[in-house]
Amino acid sequence: MSQPPFRQGSLPRSAPATGSATVAVFASPTSWIESDALAQCHQVAALDGMIHVAAMPDLHPGKGAPIGAAMSSTVLYPFLVGSDIGCGIAVFPLKLRRAVPERLAARFPDLDRALDPERDADDPAWAVVTGDVPAGHVEGLGTVGRGNHFVELARIDTVLQPDHANRLGLAAGDLVLIVHSGSRGLGERILRSHTEVHGAGPAPDPDAYLRMHDDAVRWGSLNRRLMAARVAHALGAEPTEPIVDECHNLVEVRDGVYLHRKGAAPGDGRDVLVAGTRGTRSYLVAAHAGPDANHSVAHGAGRKMSRADALRRGRAKHTVEELRRTPVGSLVVCGDRQLLFEEAPTAYKRIEQVIADLVDHDLATPVAATVPLVTYKTPDRGSAPPRDRREHRHGRGRP
């Protein structure tokens, strides 16, 4: 999730000896936590008005602020949320007669191709849009984006809390769509309009920022539903309502303070999908985090390599074909070779360790584990349906 550069000197290089907010790290001593990420937590803790910084076990360095942290303050700082306001993960049940990864991978729609309200007016996915599009932002509708965003067809592999899973309508062997995406260009536009004037400083009019922020959060949720409907129709299934849809880049006004989450999911009684990698399990958890954790839980495995390191090391160890079929037997749809290496499973922390840390710190209880069948990142033009190949040649619908 890209962010614009911030003005140099807008963050202190180190926290002062006194007067800082408290910092708590919810990870075991054996968990992979980079020192740069911890330094960023203490830099944030030294900001005016900051109260408490809670670092999740998926913590890793971001551009100007840590990713995998929940930060409470009496002052609203837009840069602590970042540019992908509204980014989150939703889970949709899916009914298919047969789930053969090789066949289904070829049927995924081109989620780089935006849906146009006029040109694509007859697309059945529009049925999930029941009102106006938030902020009137029609650019990029129905697209997944780049970076760590994905749409995944997965199977419920193991049920760990049968009663809770049953309440969600889930059982071992069931299929689900997992959609991870944000507000596309809308959130970036909102943050840039702030940083061009105020850098990494606070929002001069918090209410005005929150109105735009809330539009981006709603847009991201709508877009996840739209993508799930596009994929469901393409696979020959009926679209469904999400059983989980939690945003992990947002500001919440809670107990009279601003709670900023950057790569941290709401953990106050919510069900959350903590994403692994395209070659490992993900975990649906029942979150029950308290105030020490700023009512938050991890949102995923968290990077342990920068994109540059993952690209360099991956090219030395793997071929493209090796990365397109994972160790669990799933397929990866990704026509962007560089992204394949940047998002390799080895670039991320062990999801089992992240989940263990959440359990050990009494932040969440695992309900079920999913295993990927097909993970979509970008279209593979060689296997795209004929309509999508034709439109790609003509350059239509590109956001």
C-alpha positions in Angstrom: 0.0 0.0 0.0 1.9 3.0 -1.2 2.2 6.3 0.6 3.4 9.7 -0.5 6.7 10.9 1.0 6.4 13.0 4.1 8.4 16.1 5.0 11.7 15.4 6.5 11.9 16.2 10.2 8.2 15.7 10.7 8.8 12.8 13.0 11.4 12.9 15.9 14.3 10.5 15.4 13.9 9.0 18.9 11.5 9.2 21.7 12.4 11.5 24.6 13.3 10.0 28.0 10.1 11.3 29.6 6.7 12.3 28.4 6.3 9.6 25.8 3.2 7.5 25.4 3.4 3.9 26.4 4.4 1.2 23.9 3.4 -2.5 24.2 4.5 -5.2 21.9 2.3 -8.3 21.7 4.8 -10.8 20.5 7.0 -13.5 22.0 10.7 -13.1 22.4 11.2 -15.6 19.5 9.0 -13.7 17.1 10.5 -11.8 14.2 10.3 -8.1 15.0 12.6 -5.7 13.2 14.3 -3.0 15.3 13.4 -0.4 12.7 9.7 -1.2 13.4 10.2 -0.9 17.1 12.0 2.4 16.6 9.0 3.7 14.5 6.7 2.8 17.4 8.7 4.9 19.8 8.9 7.7 17.3 5.1 7.7 17.1 4.9 7.5 20.9 6.7 10.8 21.1 4.2 12.7 19.0 2.1 15.3 20.7 -1.1 13.9 22.2 -0.1 10.3 21.8 -1.4 8.0 24.6 -0.5 4.4 23.8 1.0 2.4 20.9 0.1 -1.3 20.7 2.3 -3.3 18.4 0.9 -6.5 17.0 3.0 -9.7 16.2 2.9 -8.9 12.5 4.6 -5.5 13.1 7.0 -4.4 10.4 8.4 -1.0 9.2 6.3 1.3 7.1 6.9 4.6 5.3 7.0 7.0 8.3 5.0 4.9 10.7 4.8 1.2 11.7 2.5 -1.3 10.0 0.8 -3.7 12.4 0.1 -1.1 15.1 -2.9 0.5 16.8 -2.1 4.0 18.2 -4.4 6.1 20.5 -4.1 9.8 20.7 -5.9 13.0 21.6 -4.7 14.3 18.2 -5.7 12.9 14.8 -2.8 12.2 12.6 -3.8 11.2 9.0 -0.4 9.8 8.1 -0.8 7.1 10.9 -3.6 5.6 8.8 -1.8 6.1 5.5 -3.0 6.3 2.0 -5.0 3.1 1.7 -7.8 4.2 4.0 -10.5 1.5 4.3 -8.2 -1.4 3.4 -9.6 -4.6 4.9 -10.3 -8.3 4.5 -13.8 -9.8 3.8 -14.8 -13.4 3.7 -17.7 -14.7 1.5 -19.1 -18.2 1.6 -19.1 -19.8 -1.9 -21.0 -22.9 -3.2 -19.4 -24.8 -6.1 -20.0 -28.3 -7.3 -16.3 -29.0 -7.9 -13.2 -27.1 -6.9 -10.4 -28.0 -9.3 -7.8 -25.2 -9.0 -6.5 -25.5 -12.5 -10.0 -25.0 -14.0 -11.1 -22.3 -11.7 -7.8 -20.3 -12.0 -8.5 -19.8 -15.7 -12.0 -18.5 -15.0 -11.1 -15.7 -12.7 -12.1 -12.3 -14.2 -9.7 -9.6 -15.0 -9.7 -7.6 -11.7 -7.3 -5.0 -13.1 -10.2 -4.0 -15.4 -12.5 -1.5 -13.7 -16.3 -1.8 -14.1 -17.6 1.2 -15.9 -21.2 2.2 -14.8 -22.2 2.9 -18.4 -20.1 0.5 -20.5 -20.7 -2.4 -18.1 -24.2 -1.5 -17.0 -25.4 -5.1 -17.6 -22.8 -6.8 -15.5 -24.7 -8.8 -12.8 -22.1 -7.8 -10.1 -23.7 -4.4 -9.9 -26.6 -6.0 -7.9 -24.5 -5.7 -4.7 -24.5 -1.9 -5.1 -27.7 -0.8 -3.5 -27.1 3.0 -3.1 -24.8 5.7 -4.3 -21.1 5.0 -4.6 -19.3 6.7 -1.7 -17.8 10.1 -2.6 -19.0 9.4 -6.2 -15.6 7.7 -6.8 -16.2 5.4 -9.7 -12.6 5.0 -10.8 -11.2 1.6 -10.1 -14.5 0.0 -9.1 -14.2 -3.8 -9.0 -10.4 -3.8 -9.0 -8.1 -5.4 -6.5 -4.9 -3.2 -6.8 -1.3 -4.2 -6.3 1.0 -4.9 -3.4 -0.3 -7.4 -0.9 -3.9 -7.2 -2.1 -5.5 -10.4 -3.4 -8.7 -12.4 -4.0 -8.4 -16.0 -2.9 -10.6 -19.0 -3.3 -9.9 -21.1 -0.2 -11.2 -24.2 1.6 -12.0 -24.4 5.3 -9.3 -26.8 6.3 -9.7 -27.2 10.0 -12.4 -26.1 12.4 -11.0 -25.3 15.8 -14.2 -23.9 17.5 -17.1 -25.9 16.0 -19.9 -23.9 17.8 -18.5 -20.6 16.7 -17.9 -21.8 13.2 -21.4 -23.2 13.0 -22.9 -19.8 14.0 -21.0 -18.4 11.0 -22.4 -21.2 8.8 -19.0 -22.8 8.3 -17.9 -26.4 8.3 -14.7 -28.2 7.3 -14.5 -28.5 3.5 -16.6 -25.4 2.8 -15.4 -22.9 0.2 -14.9 -19.2 0.8 -13.7 -16.2 -1.1 -11.2 -14.0 0.8 -10.9 -10.5 -0.6 -8.2 -8.1 0.6 -8.3 -4.7 -0.9 -8.8 -1.0 0.0 -10.0 2.3 -1.4 -7.8 2.3 -4.4 -7.1 5.9 -5.5 -9.6 7.5 -3.1 -7.7 7.1 0.1 -4.5 8.2 -1.6 -6.2 11.4 -2.8 -7.5 12.1 0.7 -4.1 11.7 2.4 -2.2 13.6 -0.3 -4.5 16.6 0.0 -3.5 16.7 3.7 0.2 16.0 3.4 0.8 18.6 0.6 -0.2 21.3 3.2 0.5 19.7 6.6 3.0 17.0 6.0 2.9 14.4 8.8 1.2 16.9 11.1 -2.2 16.6 12.7 -5.5 17.2 10.9 -6.4 20.9 11.4 -10.1 20.0 11.0 -10.6 16.4 12.3 -14.3 16.3 11.5 -13.7 17.2 7.9 -11.0 14.6 7.6 -13.2 12.0 9.2 -16.0 12.7 6.7 -13.7 11.9 3.8 -12.1 9.0 5.7 -15.5 7.4 6.3 -16.4 7.6 2.6 -13.1 5.8 1.8 -13.9 3.1 4.4 -17.4 2.6 3.0 -15.9 2.5 -0.6 -13.4 -0.2 0.3 -16.1 -2.4 1.8 -18.4 -1.9 -1.2 -15.5 -2.7 -3.6 -14.7 -5.9 -1.8 -18.4 -7.0 -2.2 -18.2 -6.0 -5.9 -15.1 -8.0 -6.5 -16.5 -11.0 -4.7 -19.7 -10.8 -6.9 -17.5 -10.6 -10.1 -15.6 -13.7 -9.1 -18.6 -15.6 -8.0 -20.4 -15.0 -11.3 -17.3 -15.9 -13.3 -17.0 -19.2 -11.3 -20.6 -20.1 -11.8 -21.7 -19.4 -8.3 -24.2 -17.1 -6.6 -22.8 -14.1 -4.8 -23.2 -14.0 -1.0 -23.0 -11.6 1.8 -19.7 -11.5 3.8 -19.6 -13.3 7.1 -16.5 -11.2 7.9 -15.6 -7.7 6.7 -13.1 -5.8 8.9 -11.1 -2.8 7.9 -7.5 -2.6 9.2 -6.5 0.9 8.0 -8.8 3.5 9.7 -9.4 5.9 12.6 -12.0 5.1 15.2 -13.2 7.7 17.8 -13.2 5.6 21.0 -13.7 6.7 24.6 -13.1 10.3 23.5 -9.7 9.7 21.8 -8.6 8.9 18.2 -7.6 5.3 17.7 -5.5 5.0 14.6 -5.1 1.5 13.1 -2.4 0.8 10.5 -2.4 -2.8 9.5 -4.3 -3.7 12.7 -7.9 -5.1 12.8 -10.6 -4.2 15.3 -10.4 -6.7 18.1 -13.3 -5.9 20.3 -15.6 -8.9 19.9 -15.2 -9.1 16.1 -14.5 -12.0 13.9 -11.3 -11.3 11.9 -9.6 -13.1 9.1 -5.8 -13.0 9.8 -4.2 -13.6 6.4 -1.3 -15.9 5.9 0.4 -16.0 2.6 -0.6 -17.5 -0.8 1.3 -20.7 0.2 0.1 -21.1 3.8 -3.0 -21.2 5.9 -5.0 -18.2 7.0 -6.9 -18.1 10.3 -10.4 -16.9 11.1 -10.3 -15.7 14.7 -12.7 -14.5 17.4 -11.0 -11.3 18.6 -11.3 -10.2 22.3 -8.5 -7.7 22.7 -8.7 -5.2 25.5 -7.4 -1.7 26.1 -3.7 -2.7 26.6 -3.8 -3.8 22.9 -5.9 -0.8 21.9 -8.8 -3.2 21.2 -6.9 -4.5 18.2 -5.4 -7.7 16.7 -3.0 -8.6 13.9 -4.3 -8.4 10.3 -1.9 -10.9 8.7 1.5 -12.6 8.7 3.5 -9.3 8.3 6.5 -8.9 6.1 9.9 -10.0 7.2 11.7 -9.0 4.0 11.5 -5.7 2.1 10.2 -6.0 -1.4 13.7 -5.3 -2.8 15.1 -8.1 -0.6 12.3 -10.5 -1.5 12.9 -9.8 -5.2 16.7 -10.3 -5.0 16.6 -13.5 -2.9 13.6 -14.9 -4.7 15.2 -14.7 -8.1 18.2 -16.5 -6.7 16.1 -19.4 -5.2 13.0 -19.8 -7.2 11.7 -19.9 -10.8 8.4 -18.2 -11.8 6.7 -21.6 -12.3 7.7 -22.6 -8.7 6.0 -19.6 -7.4 2.9 -20.1 -9.4 2.2 -23.4 -7.6 2.6 -23.3 -3.9 3.8 -26.0 -1.4 0.1 -26.6 -0.4 -0.8 -27.3 -4.0 -2.7 -24.1 -4.7 -2.3 -21.9 -7.8 -1.3 -18.3 -8.1 -2.8 -16.1 -10.9 -0.2 -13.4 -11.4 1.0 -12.0 -14.7 3.4 -9.6 -13.0 6.6 -11.5 -12.5 8.2 -9.0 -10.2 5.1 -9.1 -7.9 5.4 -12.9 -7.8 8.8 -12.6 -6.2 8.0 -9.6 -4.0 4.9 -11.5 -2.5 6.6 -14.9 -2.2 5.5 -16.8 1.0 9.1 -16.6 2.2 8.9 -12.8 2.4 6.4 -13.1 5.2 6.5 -14.2 8.8 5.2 -17.6 9.9 1.4 -17.1 10.3 1.4 -19.9 13.0 3.7 -17.8 15.2 1.5 -14.7 14.7 -1.6 -16.6 15.8 0.3 -18.2 18.7 1.2 -14.7 19.9 -2.4 -13.5 19.7 -3.5 -16.6 21.7 -0.7 -16.3 24.3 -1.5 -12.6 24.9 -5.3 -13.4 25.1 -6.1 -11.2 22.2 -7.9 -13.8 20.0 -9.2 -17.4 19.7 -8.7 -19.3 16.4 -12.0 -20.5 15.0 -11.0 -22.1 11.7 -8.1 -22.3 9.3 -8.3 -21.9 5.6 -6.0 -23.3 2.9 -5.7 -21.6 -0.5 -6.8 -23.2 -3.7 -6.4 -20.2 -6.1 -4.9 -16.9 -5.2 -5.5 -14.0 -7.7 -3.0 -11.1 -7.8 -3.0 -9.8 -11.3 -4.4 -11.2 -14.6 -2.3 -13.8 -16.4 -3.0 -12.7 -19.9 -2.0 -16.0 -21.4 -5.0 -17.7 -19.6 -7.5 -14.8 -19.5 -11.0 -15.4 -20.9 -11.3 -14.3 -24.6 -13.3 -11.2 -23.7 -10.7 -9.9 -21.3 -7.8 -10.6 -23.7 -9.6 -8.6 -26.4 -10.3 -5.6 -24.1 -6.7 -5.6 -22.8 -5.4 -5.3 -26.4 -7.8 -2.3 -26.9 -6.8 -0.7 -23.6 -10.3 -0.5 -22.4 -11.3 -0.2 -18.8 -7.9 0.2 -17.3 -8.0 2.2 -14.1 
